[in-house]
Amino acid sequence: MHLLRRRAGKILSRSSCLLATFLLMGILHSNIASALPAPQDDGIDTSIDDPEWNDDTAGGGGDPFSLDPSTLEDKYPDLDECRSKCSVAADVSLFYSKVGPHEEKPQDFADKEGLKLVRDTYPSGFTDKNDQYSGYKKFATRFSQAFAEKTAGTAYVMLPTDGTTDIGKSVWRKTERGTLEATGGKCNRIVKVDPDDFSKKCILWDRSGTTDPNMSECNDEIGPVPDPPSGSAYASGWCGVHVTQYQKNEPKSNPTGDYKFDITIKDDSGATIGTNYGAVAQNGVGVDVTSKLPWVLVVTAQRVDDDAVLFSYSDQSWGSNDQEHHCNFGGYEDGNRDGDCGFNC
């Protein structure tokens, strides 16, 4: 009986020790967690369209100790490396802020207009988040700054138009716009695009104060895109160009030693928006056709009758035998031939 009491006492004593040990471990963990430094808010909201940008810690699995910032390091590339890796041509940069989830609208507009989002200007995977590192928000700010520094010519930005959405802490407001407008920068103009109607654009900023007859100016980042100036609007999308080419040394239609052109440009609705009739086209010398479009269409005749007529508009170039531009040119009859092509406008 005494032996049983002693054994029971030993068992109870061991249980009490184990319980005390567990309680002590819990207290120590609690004290360690409370002593860790709180994450610092850099004042920049990079969670605009990518939910992952809102989490600056490694993550997961429901284990609070895996979020311990003292166990993580910021191993992301620094600003100099971002600058060395970023590559973007002029007039193709597209920025955006708070216009919907997963970059859907910016990506649709970029695909339509041949533009580039920030991730497209770096090697594949460069801008991805790594859950083993800390500091992704700061890294996102760095690669966004480098993208803005490399942007040249016209930059496009897609912003909300409701007049109330707060973008005060966005990377666009805190970093990208200021970089684009900095003295000595390569960017000359910022064009705001309506996320719900890609045909609506306005000039948000221009380095030299130059206006555009086809776009109004807009000073409000988050306000609606104003209509273009009266009489200058055109239906954007797929425009068409009709050309009549007159052969050289034709007594009735063209008694000169150079080709001549009659050129008509029509917008996406079929309305005529520009013409140049009777234009002399010397071999290899482009003929300019101004219109309601923001850029000049250039049409060029070559040396002999069978050569293709060449076209260029903005960053597009093609010939009259180019099926991607739906060209359809007939043969010469009575000293001239007619043809049509299309292009993105």
Rosetta blueprint (number, residue, H / E / L):
1 M L
2 H H
3 L H
4 L H
5 R H
6 R H
7 R H
8 A H
9 G H
10 K H
11 I H
12 L H
13 S H
14 R H
15 S H
16 S H
17 C H
18 L H
19 L H
20 A H
21 T H
22 F H
23 L H
24 L H
25 M H
26 G H
27 I H
28 L H
29 H H
30 S H
31 N H
32 I H
33 A H
34 S H
35 A H
36 L L
37 P L
38 A L
39 P L
40 Q L
41 D L
42 D L
43 G L
44 I L
45 D E
46 T L
47 S L
48 I L
49 D L
50 D L
51 P H
52 E H
53 W H
54 N H
55 D L
56 D L
57 T L
58 A L
59 G L
60 G L
61 G L
62 G L
63 D L
64 P H
65 F H
66 S H
67 L H
68 D L
69 P H
70 S H
71 T H
72 L L
73 E E
74 D L
75 K L
76 Y L
77 P L
78 D L
79 L H
80 D H
81 E H
82 C H
83 R H
84 S H
85 K H
86 C L
87 S L
88 V L
89 A L
90 A L
91 D L
92 V L
93 S E
94 L E
95 F E
96 Y E
97 S L
98 K L
99 V L
100 G L
101 P H
102 H H
103 E H
104 E H
105 K H
106 P H
107 Q H
108 D H
109 F H
110 A H
111 D H
112 K H
113 E H
114 G L
115 L L
116 K E
117 L L
118 V H
119 R H
120 D H
121 T H
122 Y L
123 P L
124 S L
125 G L
126 F L
127 T L
128 D L
129 K L
130 N L
131 D L
132 Q L
133 Y E
134 S L
135 G L
136 Y H
137 K H
138 K H
139 F H
140 A H
141 T H
142 R H
143 F H
144 S H
145 Q H
146 A H
147 F H
148 A H
149 E H
150 K H
151 T L
152 A L
153 G E
154 T E
155 A E
156 Y E
157 V E
158 M E
159 L L
160 P L
161 T L
162 D L
163 G L
164 T L
165 T L
166 D L
167 I L
168 G L
169 K L
170 S E
171 V H
172 W H
173 R H
174 K H
175 T H
176 E H
177 R H
178 G H
179 T H
180 L H
181 E L
182 A L
183 T L
184 G L
185 G L
186 K L
187 C E
188 N E
189 R E
190 I E
191 V E
192 K E
193 V E
194 D E
195 P L
196 D L
197 D E
198 F E
199 S E
200 K E
201 K E
202 C E
203 I E
204 L E
205 W E
206 D E
207 R L
208 S L
209 G L
210 T L
211 T L
212 D E
213 P L
214 N L
215 M E
216 S E
217 E E
218 C L
219 N L
220 D L
221 E L
222 I L
223 G L
224 P L
225 V L
226 P L
227 D L
228 P L
229 P L
230 S L
231 G L
232 S L
233 A L
234 Y L
235 A L
236 S L
237 G L
238 W E
239 C E
240 G E
241 V E
242 H E
243 V E
244 T E
245 Q E
246 Y E
247 Q L
248 K L
249 N L
250 E E
251 P L
252 K L
253 S L
254 N E
255 P L
256 T L
257 G L
258 D L
259 Y E
260 K E
261 F E
262 D E
263 I E
264 T E
265 I E
266 K E
267 D L
268 D L
269 S L
270 G L
271 A L
272 T E
273 I E
274 G E
275 T E
276 N E
277 Y E
278 G E
279 A E
280 V E
281 A E
282 Q L
283 N L
284 G L
285 V L
286 G E
287 V E
288 D E
289 V E
290 T L
291 S L
292 K L
293 L L
294 P L
295 W L
296 V L
297 L E
298 V E
299 V E
300 T E
301 A L
302 Q L
303 R L
304 V L
305 D L
306 D L
307 D L
308 A L
309 V L
310 L E
311 F E
312 S E
313 Y E
314 S L
315 D L
316 Q E
317 S E
318 W E
319 G E
320 S L
321 N L
322 D L
323 Q H
324 E H
325 H H
326 H L
327 C L
328 N E
329 F E
330 G L
331 G L
332 Y L
333 E E
334 D L
335 G L
336 N E
337 R E
338 D E
339 G E
340 D E
341 C E
342 G E
343 F E
344 N E
345 C L
